[in-house]
Amino acid sequence: MTSLWFFRFSLALPLVTPLPFSYIAYTTERGVLSPTLNNIAGFFAGSLVFGGVPYAAFAVYGLWWLRNRSREEALRRMAVSPLLFCGWLALAWCAYAGVMALWHLDASGLALASYAIILLPFALASGYFYVLVVYLIYQAFRRLTLIADETTVA
């Protein structure tokens, strides 16, 4: 596997990781999980609910952007991708708020735009968490030679 293929596959991580946590959060009875585990499951479920659609669009853009790029370009983009995604998330929430305002024909939907301000720090923190995880897995795979070094491939 090459680095770019690894980075393409890793774009699915923020969409796939919350799925089991969402299942746990919404199917277990109260009191079964410890409060800490319940909060963690709820956080991951919330990340899928509030950021899943904007991230899916961001991941499609990332797949397009990764075409014919070098490993170094991909690593640099990976370092700033949570910041870029925050822009996508803010635009998506503002668009959603605008649609709700038009739907109800009043300004109550515009209050939803304030959720973007609340969500951005969480999106940034979880984005850099995923970047760290992907980078550590990438380095481990390279050490195990599961990812070919592009400089030595003929």
Sequence and secondary structure as in RCSB ss.txt:
>XXXX:A:sequence
MTSLWFFRFSLALPLVTPLPFSYIAYTTERGVLSPTLNNIAGFFAGSLVFGGVPYAAFAVYGLWWLRNRSREEAL
RRMAVSPLLFCGWLALAWCAYAGVMALWHLDASGLALASYAIILLPFALASGYFYVLVVYLIYQAFRRLTLIADE
TTVA
>XXXX:A:secstr
  HHHHHHHHTTHHHHTHHHHHHHHHHS TTTS HHHHHHHHHHHHHHHHHHHHHHHHHHHHHHHTTT  HHHHH
HHHHHHHHHHHHHHHHHHHHHHHHHHHHHTSGGGGGGHHHHHHHHHHHHHHHHHHHHHHHHHHHHHHHTT S  T
TT  
